[in-house]
Amino acid sequence: MKIKYHDNTTPPRYGPDGAVSDNWNGTLGCCGEYVEVHFRIHTPSYDPYKRWDEERIGMFDTECKTVFERLGWSMTSQRHSGSCATVRKGKSHLYLHPQDFSGEILKSEVVSIAEALSRADTFALQLVDLYETVYDMTDEAYAAYLDGREEQIRGEVLKASKTTRRTRYYRDYDIACHVAGIVRLRRIGEDDGRYGGAGKTANYVIGVIDELIAEGYLATATSRNGSRLIRAINRTEQKQKKLYVA
């Protein structure tokens, strides 16, 4: 059976038959890049609505360990107390749920892993789902990336903080997190506020907000709980200050 590789970031997402498309080219852009991947599998030993067949799930665990060790991976934790096993190779890592092997791995290894999984006896590979590219970048390299996006960040902050009322303000933290979601690159092993909290990217945006306030492009106020509020200056204020907000 041909393995289907579905890139969720590239259209078309569905074919004429309504099924997800086989639209990933594993030969492009693979040098040193990682990707969020989900190897969708089915194993008869697992039913989420019933008690696990311990003997058969044990055979599943053993085969998973064998398959990945042959590919040079190490099992870093075993299945226990409702948690599934995890495997790692360098910075790549996968969580081996019996319906979905998910994690961040080198793009160059997606095909070899999929082919190995497709030959398994205790489970069947049904689909390979691919999502965001994940970059292996140092903090210094990422800071340089953000510096290169500063003009874009300034524009996004001003756009997100526009209002037709001088009494309407936005919390600076909310604006920073919104803009961070636009410019953030996903980095291997880095959460960077994607699941909560500010993170490096949002903190950088806060620094840009500070600059825009100092330059007069953003008006400020203080909320009842002491949070800083911001809004882009309106057209009258722009004329008075001889500033322009697109």
N, C-alpha and C positions, 0 to 999 in steps of 0.2 A: 504493500500500500504506500502510495506517495505521501511524503510528509508535507503538510501544509504549514507555511510560515506566514503569519498574519501581522503586518505592521499597522498598529493602531494609529500611528501618527501620519500616515500617508494615504490619501484617497486613491482609488475608490475603496471604501471599507467593505462593500458587499458586491458580489457578482450578480449577473442577470438572474441567477436562480435563487437569489435571496440569501445564499450562504456567504459567510465571511470570505473575503478574497485572499488568494495566495499571492501576496504583493510585496514580499521582502526580498531584496537582492543582497544576499550575504557576502558578496564579493566587494561591495562598495563601502568605503569609509571605515574600515575595520582596524586600522593600524593603531593599537593602543587604546581604542575606545571600548567602553563597556556599555551594556544595555540592560534595562529592566526587562526581565523575561519571565514568562509563565509557561512551563511545559504542562499542558492540560492532559491528565491521564485518567484512566479508569482501571480500578482493580476490583475483582469480585470479592476480595477479602474485606472490603470496607463498605459499609452502608451507614450514612450519617444518622439514620433513624432507628438503627438497631445496634445491639451490642456487637462489638468487633469479634470476629472469629480469630482468637488469639494464635492458634496454630498457623492459620493461613497468613495472618498479618505478620507473624514472625518470619515466614518464608519471604514475604514481601520486603521486610526490613533487611534480611540477609542479602537478597538480590540487589537491593539499592546500594548497600555497602560495597558489594562486589563490583557492580557496574562503575561506580564512581572511583573506587580505588584503582581499577584498571586504567582509568583516564588520568590518574595522578592526583586525585582529590583525597582529602582526609575527612573522616567523620569526626566532627568536633563535639557533637552531643548525640546521645541515643534518644529514641522515643521513650517518654516517661510522663506520667501524671497529666495526660491530656495534651502534652507538647510533642511535636514530631521531631524527627532527627534533623540535624543540620550538617552540611558538608561545606568544605572550604578548600580553595586552591589559590594561594597568593591572596589577592584582594577580592577575588570572586567568591561568592557565597550563595548557597541555596537552602531553602527551608523545604523539607521533603514531606509535605502533606500528601496523603494518599489520593488526592484529587488534583493536586497542583504543586509542582516543584517550582518555587518562585524565588527570585532574588536578583542580584546584579552580577553579570558575568561578562567576560571579554566577548565582543562580537565575533571574533575569529574562532571561538570555540562553540558557538551556538549549534552549528551543523553537526560537528562531531559528537556532541552530547546527544542531540536529537536522534542521530542515527544509532547510537548505542542504546538509547532508551527504546527505540522502535523494535529492537531485537529481544526485549525482555520477555520472560515467560509468565511472571506473576502480575503483570499489568500491561496495559496497551497505551501507547502514545496517541492522542487524538488530535492535538493541535499545538503549535508553538505560537504563543502570543507575544509580540514585542512592543515595547512602549518607548519611553524616553531614552535618548542617548545619555550615558553617564560618563563623566570625564574624570580622568586621573590628573588632578591639578594641585600644585602646592598652594598654600595661602598667598604666597607672593604672586604667583601667576594669576590667581583669581582676582587679587586686588588690582593687578594690571588690566585684567579684562573689564572690571567695573569702571576703572578710570577711563577706559576707551568708550564706555557707554554713558559717560556723565551727561552729555548733552541730551541724549534720549531720556535719561532719568529725570533731568530738570523738566523736560517737556511733559513727561507723564505725571509728575507731581503737580504741575500747574493745571494740567487738564483735569486731573482727578479732584482738585480742590476748588474748581470753579463753582460759583454760585450766583444767582441773580439777586440775592438779598445780602445786604451788608451785615445782617444779624445772624446769618447762617455760617457756621464753622464746622470743621471736621477735626476729629482727633488725629494728631500727627502720626501716632502709632498705626492707626488704621490705614492712613494714606501710605505710610512706609511699607506695610505688609502687602498692600494691593500692588504697589509698583514693584516690590521685590518679586512678586509672583510673575510679573511680566518679563523681567530681565534676568532672573536667577538661572544659572546653569546647575544642573544636578551633578554632584561630585561624588565619587565613590567613597563610601564610608562616612559621608557628611549629611546630616539631617537639614541643617541650615534653615530651621524654622518652617519646614514644609508641613510638619505635624503639630505645630504650636510653638509659641515663643517667637522672639524677634529673629535671631540668627544673624550671620555675618552680612548677608545682603541687605536686610531691612535696616541694620545698624548703619550701613554705608548710606542708604537712602536718607536716614535721619540726618547724617552729616550734610547731605545735599540740601535738605530742608533748612538746616541752620544757615547755609550760605544764601539761600533764596530769601530768608527772613532778613538777613543782614543787608542784602542788596535792595530790599524794599519791595520785592515781588509778592511776598506773602504777608498778609496781616495776621496778627495773633490775638488770642484771648486766652483766658484760663477758665477751665470748667469748675464746677462746685467741688469736685474731688481733687483739684489741683493739677489735672492733666493739661498739657498745652494743646490749644486748638489753633487751627490755621484755616485760611481761605486765600485764594488768589485775589489780588486787588482788582476792582472793577474798572470800567473804562474811564470813569471820571477820575478815579485815583491814578490811573495810568497817565492821563493827560497832565495831572498836577505834578506827578513825579517824573514825567518825561520817560516813562518806561513802557514797554510793549509786551503784552502777554498774548500769544497766538490763540 
